Amino acid sequence: MVLEQIDGFHVVLDSSDANWANAVADIPVHLMIIDASMGKEECTRMIKHALTIWKSIKTLILAMYREELEYDYGKAEVMLKSSVKREFEEKIKKMMPIWQDM
């Protein structure tokens, strides 16, 4: 919901389906947002799989608890789900340099 409110962003797929990547494999995806409640291993698996399809995809993990901010997800950024829209927008624009000046 928050992404749709940020100028220049369009949500391609909102899914909890295991075949999410196959559903959008032919669409250029620049940012993937994952719910940390899936567990560290599943999040890491999804990131690795996405990188095989979209080499420069960025990943944002949404954590429920502060402890999850310390998990190592590789190159993925992590922030709390409870963050306000402005914080999401700032984090995403920082991750996506093309939109920093928007």
C-alpha positions, 0 to 999 in steps of 0.5 A: 500500500505504501509503495503505491503512494510513492511517486514513480513506483508501481507494485507489480505483484503482491503475493504469498505464493511460492511461485511469485518469481515465475509470475513476473519473470518477464517484467523488470523488477527493481525492488522486492519487499519481503516480510521477515515473518517468513523466517530468515532462511526463507527470506534468504532463499527468496533473495537468492532466487530473485537475484538469478532472475534480476541481477540488480534487484534490491531487497527490503526486509520488513521486520516486526521486532527490533531483534530482526534488524540485526539478522544478516540477509546479505545485501538486503536492507531491513526496517521495522514494519511499524515505520511511518510512510515517510521512513519507507519512502526515504529508505526506498529512495536511498536504495533506488538511486534513480528515484532519489531526486523525485 
